[in-house]
Amino acid sequence: MELATAGFAVRELPRGVINEQPKATYYKPDGTAMPNLPADAYSQRRYRGRGFTLTPPEHPTAMSSAGVGVATEKKAAARVYVCETCGSEFTVRIALLGHKRSHTKAKTQDI
C-alpha cells in the first residue's frame, strides 16, 4: 500500500454510492426527454452547452432526417474546406483529404 505510506487515506466506498449521484431529466431541442443523466455541475455545463434544457422546450426545434438539430447543421455548414489545386469545396475535412489523394494519383499515372 504505497498510498497509505505516502499519507493518503484509503477506504472502501460503501455499496450504493453510485446511486447517490444526482440525476436529472434533460430535454433535447426537439423536446425528446433524456432521463437519468448525471446532474453534477460539470455534466450540467456540458449538456446545457449542447442545447439540452432541464424543462421541456415551449417551441421544439424540428430535427433533420439525419437526427441532427438545426443549430448543429448551421454550425457544420459554417466550415468549408477548399482544395488548393482545383477549388472544390467540402464541408467535411476527411472528404477534402480523400479528394486530394485523387490529385496525387492522377499525377503518378501521368508519369
N, C-alpha and C positions, 0 to 999 in steps of 0.2 A: 504494500500500500504506500506508494511513493507520495500520493496526495496527502495522506494523513501525516507522514513525516515532514512534509513541507508546510504543515499548519492548516491545511484545508479540512473542513468538517465534511465527512462523507456519511450520508444517511440514505436509507432506502425510502423511496416515495411510497406513501400509502396507496392501497388499491382505490381505484375510482377517482384519482386525481385528474385524469383526462376529462372525466365528466364534469369537473368543476370549471372548465374553461368556458368563458362567456360565449354564448352563441346568439345569432340573430338571423332574421329572415331579411334578405336583401331583395330588391326588385330591379330587374333589368329595365332599360329604357322602353322596351316593348310591353312591359307590365308582367312578365313572367316572374313568378316567385322562386327564389333560391333559398330554401330553408336550411337551418342548422349550419350556417357558415360561421367561422370564427369572428368574434366581435371585439377582440382586443384592439388597442389603439393603432397598432401597425397594420393589421388586416383591414380595419375600417378605412384607413387612409388609402390603402391600395384599391379596395372595392369602390370607394367613392370616386377615386381618380379614374376608374374605368367607366364611370357613368351610372353605377348602381346607386340606389337610394334605399333608405330604411322604411319609407312609406310608398305605397303604390303610386305611380305617376298619374296625374289627373288627365294628361293627354299623352297616351302611349305613342312612342315612335314606331313607325312601321319598320319591320325587318325585311331585308332583301332576301332573294331566294337562296343566297349563299349563307344566310344566317348572320350576316354582319350588319351592325347598326348603321344608320345613315351617317352619324358623326364619324364612325370609323372609315366609311367609304370616302368621305371628304378628306380625311387625313391621309389615306392611301393615295388618293388622286393628286394630292398636293405635290408629291415627289415624282419627278420624271427623270429617267436615266437616258442619256443620249449617246449614241455611238459616234465616236470622233471620226471614224472612217467614212460612213455613209449618211449619218444624220438621223438614222432610225431612232424612234423614241419608245421606251419601255417603262412600265410602271413598277416592275419588279427587277431588282438588281441581278438576280440569277438569270433572268431572261436575257439581259444585256450581255452577261458573261458568255452564255451559250451562243449568242449571236456573234460575238467577237471571235469565237472559235471557228465559226464558218468562214470568216475572213482569212484566218491563218491557214485553213485547209485549202482554200482557193489559191492562195499564194504558193503553197507547196506543190499543188497539182500543176501549176503553170511552169514550174522549173523543169 
